[in-house]
């Protein structure tokens, strides 16, 4: 399996932290030199390891915000 190249373009915020120091974060990430997308996933303290996550386009994140606003969050 080829290596996955990524660059955290912008750290937006940390959602939570596990007892082992891994953090669930919302970041803007460029995957394999592509345009950056919003990304939610867990990261090791030094950001060399990552868990499974979800990647969202700008349109997806706008729709998610609208849905959260609709339910009062």
C-alpha positions as CSV (number, residue, x, y, z in Angstrom):
1,X,0.0,0.0,0.0
2,X,1.5,3.4,-0.9
3,X,2.2,6.0,1.7
4,X,-0.4,8.6,2.3
5,X,0.9,12.1,2.1
6,X,-0.9,14.7,4.2
7,X,-0.4,18.3,5.4
8,X,-2.4,19.9,8.2
9,X,-3.0,23.3,6.6
10,X,-5.0,24.6,9.5
11,X,-5.7,23.3,12.9
12,X,-9.3,24.5,13.6
13,X,-9.8,22.9,17.1
14,X,-9.7,20.0,19.4
15,X,-13.0,18.2,20.2
16,X,-11.7,15.8,22.9
17,X,-8.7,14.1,24.3
18,X,-8.3,10.4,25.4
19,X,-6.5,9.3,28.5
20,X,-3.6,8.1,26.3
21,X,-3.2,11.7,24.9
22,X,-4.8,11.1,21.5
23,X,-6.9,14.1,20.4
24,X,-10.0,14.2,18.2
25,X,-9.5,17.2,16.0
26,X,-11.2,19.3,13.3
27,X,-8.5,20.3,10.8
28,X,-8.2,21.5,7.2
29,X,-5.9,18.9,5.6
30,X,-4.4,18.5,2.1
31,X,-4.3,14.7,1.3
32,X,-1.8,13.7,-1.4
33,X,-1.2,17.3,-2.6
34,X,-4.9,17.8,-3.3
35,X,-7.0,20.8,-2.3
36,X,-7.5,20.9,1.4
37,X,-10.7,19.5,2.9
38,X,-12.2,19.6,6.4
39,X,-11.3,16.5,8.4
40,X,-12.4,15.0,11.8
41,X,-10.3,12.2,13.2
42,X,-8.1,11.1,16.1
43,X,-4.4,12.0,16.2
44,X,-1.5,10.7,18.3
45,X,0.2,13.4,20.4
46,X,2.9,14.0,17.8
47,X,0.6,13.8,14.8
48,X,2.5,10.9,13.2
49,X,-0.3,8.4,13.6
50,X,-4.0,8.8,13.0
51,X,-7.3,7.0,13.4
52,X,-10.1,6.5,11.0
53,X,-12.0,9.7,10.3
54,X,-14.3,11.6,8.0
55,X,-13.3,14.1,5.4
56,X,-15.8,16.8,4.4
57,X,-15.9,19.3,1.5
58,X,-16.7,23.0,2.2
59,X,-20.2,22.2,1.0
60,X,-20.5,19.3,3.4
61,X,-19.3,21.4,6.3
62,X,-21.8,24.1,5.5
63,X,-24.6,21.6,5.3
64,X,-23.5,20.1,8.6
65,X,-23.5,23.5,10.3
66,X,-27.0,24.1,8.9
67,X,-28.2,20.8,10.3
68,X,-26.7,21.5,13.7
69,X,-28.3,24.9,13.7
70,X,-31.6,23.4,12.8
71,X,-31.5,21.1,15.9
72,X,-30.3,23.9,18.1
73,X,-26.7,22.9,18.6
